[in-house]
Amino acid sequence: MHFLAVVLASTTLAVPRGPAASPVVWSSDGQWIAYTLVTSPDHLMLPAGWLYQPEDPDLKRFDQERLGWSELNAPHPASRYQVWISRPGTDDSLLVEESDKPLSALAWRGDGKALAYGRITSAQPDGKDLSLEVVVQDGLENRRVLYKQTLGNQACVRAFEGLSGQALAWSPDGRYLAVPWLQPSRAPGISIVQVEQGRLLKQVPDAQFPAWSPDSSKLVFVQGDANQSVQLLDTSFGTSRLLAAIGQTRQAPIWSRDGLQVFLVVRQSDRVRSGQGKPVSELARISTMGEAPHFMELPEDPQLEDQVERGVSFAVSHGEDSLLYSMVHPGEQSIVTWFIPRNNAVQKKDNPVDFSLRLSAYSLSPRSPSFAFRAGGPGHFAPLGLWELTTGQFRPITPDDSARLAWVATLLSTTRKVLRDALSDVGGMHQETFERATLLPIPGELTHNNPLLNRLRRHGRTGATLCQAILEKKEGKPELPLERRHSIEEALLFFNTLQGAPATALRGLEEILARTDNPDHRLRLLSVRAQLDLERGRSERAEETIEMLQAIERRTPQLIETTPLGVSLAEKSGTANGPSWTDYLSSRARAWAEASNKKGSPVEPGRNPFGEDGDAMPPQPAQEFDDRMDEPPILEGLPLEQAIQGGVIEQRQIRVIPRILPPARQKKQP
């Protein structure tokens, strides 16, 4: 399968003029990708102490936002904008520009040797006299301002924060650039600039998502708000011509190779559909020769009612015979569907990270089946990832620590949501209503054949690698703020536990215990220590810790809480009406020990199912991530009916990893 690079923005179809995801752009040779990162440190990471608040409603809202399910219409105020280019599959990245004011998305010249982007500048220190500059860069230091638009005395830069979601388009012959036309009190439009002289040729109001034809003779764009249309403009730059009314889209049209039609995904087109009372997602083939457009309804469409920040992202292959798209499914599930339009058949359904995480800004490499995307909802400028379609390998793109931090926050939100759903089912099965010490599962609480374990181990390996890179001390690297470091250390403990590395997790736990003076936090950490000892096969030591926790609970059936008014006592849930967390932990520990000693059990006596008295996985090299060979394939090659039911026909072989035995330790007497 050959794929053509397409620069794609998220298609958030339910709400007109909602924030669009900033596009990810491949160079013509497929060696580099260019992208804009927008960071807001205050909203990147959970505050220290999040580990001890498994059911905090504010943290649940944070997770919803990181996963792209928030109903916010606008991103958080940003503090830093960056333009990067990175070589996929390596650690090579180059920072093109950094600013505290908005930077646009990027466009490659046809030969892949120059970039263009927009930036907001100010002539005054107080942020007044703003301008939009279009910059062309064809070397590390060789850049020039091609075009400048005066924006006036706008003291508030936030009026132009949506610039990072605005796409640019460079004609294949290198002669023209279509760039954003910003108007503070109106919707953005498009300015067409001659590259050689930097001369403004035309401005089109209320227009977005420009795309040049392969021969550079035509430009199509999307115009309108609630009821949008596709318009065509030739290089005489006269009046544009209506091609089709499409309803709503959030994506630049994709040209066919012959330049006779364009493709895009639309939702709720203006055509009258008999018997259809809900929005319908369709693949639109729109002719540029005056023929009637053709609409094909996409399978797997749940046909949800209009909701805030709901929609479709998509990409089209080079041969125009494959379509990759994702939709929002009930239960906040995001599934990427590989669809063959000519057969009306689904080839594959999957999600490179997790089905609970929304994806946007799809972009396919022109030289390999590599798929770049943003992990999160549009408008939040989510971190970037790379997915190899043939192997299923996922790799986060992390040019610096701020990008790593964004991925850590995203993976934490993903695993927290997965664990909340899974452990609530377990607790409901046992009719337990107590508050857990943390969201970390007790060994045996999720059965060994539970497919969630593969997902959790995968997230744990990736997250732990990212945390270690952030905490690594290097010459010239700024020191992390203390609270941020503590939050990352909690995340490292969390991920090491999930990936099945109890020895490493215990070392991190002891470091956190040594600096923790909050009594409630210390008790919760002791509970985690007991869980890790169980994983390592040290049931006696785990029982001692649990008995100590139960004794403390019997003596003081209250929790010590630190409040703004000082230290106070609160009733501990479960002490009066039913079992407490420590009682449940004790019962699960006994069940684990019995299962470990039962003949024929998958857990052999005195043996950690994740490894021999040590870590399950050897230390991973920096920036090396999971190849997903430890889980079954996702619905590949199955009939549509069976795919919908979630059937899987075979189990992939699990990699055999040599176990690392720790040095012998003297058994501690109780």
Summary of the structure (lengths in Angstrom):
residues: 670
radius of gyration: 27.0
end to end distance: 63.1
largest distance: 88.7
contacts: 2185
relative contact order: 0.11
helix: 24%
strand: 27%
